[in-house]
Amino acid sequence: MTLFLLAVLPILWLILALSGLKMAAWKACPVALLLSLVVSVINFGMPWDYMASAVLEGTALACWPILLIITATIYTYHLSVHTGGMERIKAMLTSVSSDYRVLILLIAFGFGGFLEGMAGFGTAVAIPASMLAGMGINPVSAVAVCLVANFVPSAYGSIGIPLVTLSGIMGTDPAQLATYVALQISILGIFCPFLMVAIAGGGWRAIRGMVPICLAAGVGYVAAQLVVSYFLGPELAGVAGAVCTMGAIMAAVRFFPPQDFAYVLQREEAPAVNRRQAFFAWLPFVLIFILLLLTSKLVPMIYDSISQIRTSVLIYKGDGGSPYTFHWVATPGMVIFFATFLSGFIQRTPVTDMLQVLRKTVFSLRPTFVTIISIIATAKVMGYSGMTTTIADHTVAATGVMYPAIAAFIGSVGGFITGSATSTCILLGKLQMDAAVAIGASENTQVWIAAANATGACAGKIIAPQSIAIGVAAIGVAGKGSESHLLALAIKVYLPFILLLGFLVYMGRVWL
């Protein structure tokens, strides 16, 4: 038991620091790394040179491809803001309907999912919430519906980086992992639009007249996410789901227009956007989508060629270490950077402006760099030293074959602590895999349980202090008591979500 408590110490520290002490993640995560280093060497007998090489491998994984993708996606968004494209996208979305229930689905669920799939890291809550609040929707309700909406695409955020990372940690097929996540999310994903309308409308009566639109939004997202996950993997699944749900919402509004004037917003007319402006506004995102598609396994001629540009290095020197491969071109981060710069050149954006925006983007992401490097290095040290195996063994001993029922809950704890599906997959992915192996699960069931770690993280993000803080900051009410109100509302959503996920994961393993 003493060894178990020592192994779980970095995780307990993160819970205390982020939830109790309200410490910033970039300050708390290096402490967690330090604790894992001390415990791994003193209590688990890890040689110093092995420990150092584990940290180095974690740093390499953090920088390439994770931080590369994060920087590229956030840069795309910042450049879109700089060129005015983001404002034009907002204007186009708000012109679809004056019924705020429709706008909530279109902006929070559709456009928010698109932002999550492209950029992630708070943009899917901050931007849609500020848009909705600016249109006259109750600010707290605006944040609440964005938190619920973000449940569906979070595992596929930043071009699928949480699942790409988790599959790398486990050594499994990312397409299989992404497909299992899509299956686990499906039921709640279809239900989310209904819940969002009820929250914003002040009760379930608000759903009246919105059933076809909510159903189109939920099914459109879930179906597209599942199909793309199965055939292409996680990188484009979230983006494809968002695009399909926005199209489905617009089509449903055309055929089943809501007639309740109680939900009509009185607002100023949005500025008209001509075709040329619309083309340039969406250009960077369309180019990213097309180029990621062309460089995926769907086009073997291109994929196989650029995949050869790589370097493999054995970083971790201990048992279980394997060469780490740097793909210098065949990585989403490089593709996104190329697409973004290309769109800038097509729009005749000055090179100096593009470089200035890039500089500001990198500068703003410094805390994220510290957080991601620290958390991944912590996960590597815990994994190689045997700390995660110890935690898994004790958890399995306590739950036995019922472990799959709590796998999503464990993932939600990580989502609550870190506010990030990526960090949760890094921090707890190895633990979930070790637990699955310990109960004698088949290879497919191991992937199913690992998928539950990601879906649980999506649920945990609903109540994460970091997510709530981003939302209230976006609507300008930080520190005014809205945080506690939002947390109370979010917990009412989280509890049934995590219970249903636990049931689905437990029952699902029977069919694998």
N, C-alpha and C positions, 0 to 999 in steps of 0.2 A: 504493500500500500504506500510506503514511503517513496519508493521508486516511481510509482504512478503519480503521486502529488508533485514530485520534482519534474517529471516529464511534462505535466500539464501546466507547470508554472508560467511559461511564456504566454499561454492562452489565458490563464487567469489574470495575468498582469494586463493584457489587452482589454479584458472585460472591465477591470477596475479602472484603468486609465481612461478609456474612451467613454465608458458609461457613467462611472462614479465621479472621477476627477475632471471629466470634460476636457481632457488633454487632446491637443491636436494630434492627428494620426502620424504626422511626420516627426513628432517628438516621441510618441509612445512606441512606435515600431522599432527604432534603434535600441531602445531599452529591452524590448522583447528579444531582439537578436543577441544582445549582450548576455541576457539570462540563459538563452539556449546554448551559447558558447561555453559558459561556465559549467552548466549542468552536464553538457555532453562530454566535456573533458574530465571533470572531477568525479561525476557520479556514474557515467556510462563508459568511462575508460577510452574515449576517443582520442587517438594520438593528435598532437598539435598540428602536424603537417596535414593530416587528413581533414581536420576541422577547417584549416585555412583553405584547402582546395575545395571543400564543400561550399564555403562562402564565395569563393571565386566563381564556381560553377553557377551558383545562384545569381551572382552579379551579371554573369554573361547572359543567362536566360532573361533576366530583367531588362537588360539593355537591348538585346537582339533576340527576339523580335518585339517584346512586349512594349517597352518604352518607345521604340521606333514607331509602332502602330499608334500608340496613344498620342505622340507628338504630331504625327501626320494627320490624324483625324481631327484633332483640336485645331490644328493649323488650317485645315480646310474650312472649318466653321468660322474661324476668325477672319480669314480672307474673304469669305462670303459676306460677313458683316461689313468689312472694310469697303467692298465694292458696291454695297447696297443691295446685293442679291437676296440677302435674308429678309429684308424689309418687303421686297416684292413677293417673296414666297408667302409671307404672312398675309399680305393684301389679297393674294389669290385664294388662299384658304378661307379667309373670312368672308369672301364674296359668295360662297356656296349657299348659305342659309342665314336667316336672321334668328332662327330658333336656337337658343343657347345650348340645348341638349344635343343638337346636331354638331354645333361648333365644338363642344366638349369632346365628342367622339373623334371628330376630324382632327382637332389640334392636339389633344392630350394623348389619344390612343393611336391615331394614324401618324401625324407629323412627329409626335413625341417618340413613337417607336422608330421612325426613320432616323431621328437624331441619335437615339440610343444605338441603333445599328451602325451608324456612321461614326459617331464621336463618343457617346457614353459619358461617363465620369461627371454626372450631374446635369449635363445639358438637357437631357430628356425631361427633367423635372423643372429646372430653372426657366428655360425658354418658354415652354408651353404655359406654365403657371403665370408668368409675367404677361404673356399675350392674353390669356383669359381674363386675368384681373384687370388689364388695361381696357378690355371691352365692356367692363361693368359687372362681371360675374363676381360673386362673393370671394374675396381673396383666399380665405381659409379653405373654402370648398374647391377652389381652383387648384390649390396645392394637394388637397386630399385626393382628387380624381387623378392627378398626375402620378401620385405615389402608387395608386392602384393600377393605373395603366402600365406603369413601368415594370410590373411583375412579369408581363408576358415576354418582352424582348430582352430583359436584362442579361440572360445567359448568353445572348448573341451580340452583346454590346461591343462597340469598337471593332467592327468587322470580325465578330466571333471570337475575340481574344480570350474570354474566360474558358470556353470549351477547347480552343486550340491549345491553351496552356495546360488544361487538365488532361487532355489526351496525350500531350507530351510527357507529363509527369507519370502517367500510367503506362505509356507505350502502347496505346490502343488506337483503333481507327477513329479519327475525329468524326467521320460521317455517321458511324454507328452510335457514338456518344450523343451527337447532336439529334439524331432521330429519336433516341430514348428520351432525351429532355423534352423534345416537342410532344411526344406522346404523354408524358407526365403532366405537362402544362395544359394539354388540350381542353379538358373539361372546364377548368377554372378560367382558361383563356376565353372560352365562349361566354362564360358567365360575367367576366369583367365589365364589358360595356353596359350590361344591365345594372350592375352595382354602381358604376360611375354615374349613370343617369339618376339613379335613386339618391345618391349622395348629393349631387348638385341640385336636384329638384326638391330636396327636403323630405323625401319618402318614396315608397314604392309606387304611389299613384302617378309619379312623373313618368313612369314607363308607358303609361297609356298613350297609344298612338306611335310609340317608338319601337315596338317589338320587331318589325321587319328590319329596321335600320340597325338596331343592336345586334340582331342575329346575323345580318350581313357582315357587320364589322367583326364580330367574334369568329365566325366561321371562315371569313376571308383571311384573317390573320393566321389562325391556327392551321388551316389547310395549306396555305402557301409556305408557312414556316416548316411544316412537316415534309412537304414534297421536296423543297430545296435542301433541307437537311439530309434527306435520304440520298438524293442524287448528287449533290455538290458538297455537302459538309456544312459547317457552321458559319463560314465567313459571310455569306450573303443571305442567310435564312431570315435574319431579323429585318434587313432592309427590304427583302422581297415581301415579307409578311406585311410590313408597313405600307408599301406601295399598293399591294392588293387590297388592303383594308380601306385605304383612302378611295380607291376606285369603287369598291363595293359600297361604301357609304354614299358617295356621290350618285351612284346608280340607284340605290335604294331611296334616296331623297327625291329623285326624279319620278320614280314610279309610285312611291308611298309617302308623299309630302306630309309632314306633321301639321295638324290643323288647330292645335291648342294655342291661342294667342296669349295665354298667361305666361308662356315661356319665350315670348318674342322680345329681343333686346332692342332698346331704342339707342341707336348709336350713329355716329357720323359715317357717311359713306366712305369706304376705302378708296384710295386713289386707283384709277384705272391702270392696268398693266397691259401693254401691248405685247404682241407675239415676240418681238425682238427682245424686249426686256425679260419676258418669261423664259425664253430660250437661254439667255445668258445667266439668269438667276439659278436655273436648274443644271446648267452645264457641268460644273465641277462634280456634282453628285452623279449625274448620268455617265460622265467619263469614268468615274471610279467604278461604277457598277459594271460598265462594259469591259473595262480593262481587267478587273478582277475575274470576270467571266472568261475572258480570252486567255488569261494566264492560269486558269484552274485546270484540273485534271480532265475537264470536258474537252479541252483542246490539247491532246497529248503532244502534238508536234511542237507547240510553243512551250508547254509545261516541261516536257522532257529536256528541251534545249536549255532553258534558263535554270533548270534545277541542277544542271552540271556545274554552274558557277557557285561553288561552295567550298568550304574549308572545314574539315573535321579535326577536332583536337580533344585528346583525353585530358580532362581537367581534374576530375576527382580521382585521387590515387588509391583509394581504399577499395574494399570488396563491394561489388555491385556497381562500380563506376563504368561508364561506357562513353565512347567518344561523343562530344557535343558538336553538332553540325551547324555552322553558320551559312545560311542560304543568303547570298549577297544580293540577289535579284528576285528570286522566287519567294518573296515574302510580301504580305499585304502592305506593310509600311512603305516599302519602296514604290510599289504600284500606286499607292494613294498620293505620295509626294509627286510622282511623275504626272498623274492626272491633274492634280491641283495646279502645279506650275504650268502645265499645258493649257488649262482653262484660263489661267491668268494671262498667258501670252495671246490666246485667241481674243480675250476681252481687251487686249492692249493695256493691261495694267502695268505701270512702270516697274521694272525689275527692282528698283530701289524700294518701292512700296512693298513688294512681295517679301523682300529680305527683311524689311523693317517689321512687318507683321510676324514673320518667322522668329525674329529675335525676341519680340514681345511674348510670343507663344512659349518659347523655350524658357524665358525668364519666369513666366507665370506658373510653369509646371515644375519649378524646382522642388517644392514640397512633395509633389507627386513622385518625383524621381527618388527622393529619400525614402518615402513610404514603400514604394514598390520594391526597390532594391533590398531594403531591410526585411520586408515580409517574405520575399522569395528566398533570401539567404537563410532566414530563420527556418522556413519549411525544409530547405535542403539539409541543414544541419540536423534538424529533428528527425528527418527521414533516414539519413545515413547513419546517425548515431544509435538508432533504435528507439528513440523517444516516442515516435508516432506508433511504432509497433507495440510498445508497452501500453500506451493509451488504448489502442485497439484491442489488445488482449484482455485488459481489464473490463472494457466496455462490453466485449463479447461474453466474458464470463458472467457479467451481471444480467445481460439480456438474452444470451443464447441465440436460438434460431429466430427470435423476435427482433433481432437487430435491424432488419430492413425497415421495420415500422418506425424506428427513430432516426433513420439515416437522414431524412429530410429535415427533421428538427435540429440535428447536429449542424447541418448546413445552414439552417436559419440563424443559429447562434453566431456562426461566422459572418453571415450577412449583417446581422445586428451590430456586431463588434466593428467590422471594417467598413460597412456601407458599400461594399464592392463585391460583385460576383467573382471578379478576377482574383482578388486577394483571398477570398474564401476558398476558391478552387486550389489556390497555391497552398494556403495554410492547412487545409483539412483534406485535400484530395487524397494524399498518400494514406492518411489515417483511415479514410473510408475504404480504400482498396485493401489495406491490411486487415481491416475488420471483416470484409467480405471473404477474403482468403481464409481467415481464421474459422469462419463458420462452414467452410467447405463449399462455398458457392461456386457454381460453374463460371466459365469465363464470361458468358453473356450476362449472368446475374451480377458479376463483379462490375461490369460496365453499367448495368441498370442501377446498382447502388451508388456508383460514382455519379451517375446522372442525377440521382436524388440529392446529392451534395449541392449541385448547381441549382436545381429547382428550389431547394430549401433556402439557398442564399437569396434567390429572387424574392421569396416570401419575407425573409429576414430584413431585406432592404426597405420594406414597407414601414417598418418601425425603427429603422436605423436612425440614431441621432444625427448622423452626417447627412442623410437624405432629407430629414425634416429641416435641418439647419439651412441647407441649400434652398429649399422651397420657401421658407419664411424670409430669407435674405432676398430672394428674387422678387417677392411682392412687397418688400419694404416694411415688414412688421417684426423683424428680428428683435428679441428682447422685450416684447410687449405682451407676453403671456400666450401667444398663439401656439408656441411649441407644445405646451402641455395639452392644449385642446386637440391639436393634431395627433399627438401621441395616443391620447385616449381613444380617438376615432380610429386610428391605425391599428391599435391592438384588437378592436372589435372585428376588423377585417382579417388580421393576421391569424388569430386563434382558429377560426373554422378552416382557413386556408391550409394551415400546417397540419391540422388533424386529418383533413381529406387527403392531403399529399401522403401522409404516413400510411393511410389505408390503401391508397392506390399503389404505392411502392411495395407494400407488403403483399398485396394480392397479385401485383404484376409479376413478381418473381416466380410465381407458380406456373405462369405461361411461357417462361423462357426456357 
